[in-house]
Amino acid sequence: MGYEESNFNEFVEILKQKTKEAYFYGNYYNVNHTKHGYKINLNIEIPGKNEKIGKVYKVKTNYMIFTNGKIKMNTPLGGWQK
């Protein structure tokens, strides 16, 4: 994706912003339901950086939505979108 160690904080902020946008716009799907809540995958697009600028990487993240309304990130980058 072109990010370097020196871009860590910037990458984390982009990941948080893109995750919030995907959840807000309903760009996710249910993986399964447990007694604790729903496991969902969010589809996000991460812009490239440095030598990868201009490219967009379509990845998925994984979250658990608990019955009390709390949300927990399980997997920040869980693979490529299909």
Secondary structure, DSSP 8 states (H G I E B T S, - for coil): ----GGGHHHHHHHHHHHHHHHHHTT-EEEEEE-SSEEEEEEEEEEE--GGGTT-EEEEEEEEEEETTS-EEEEES---B--
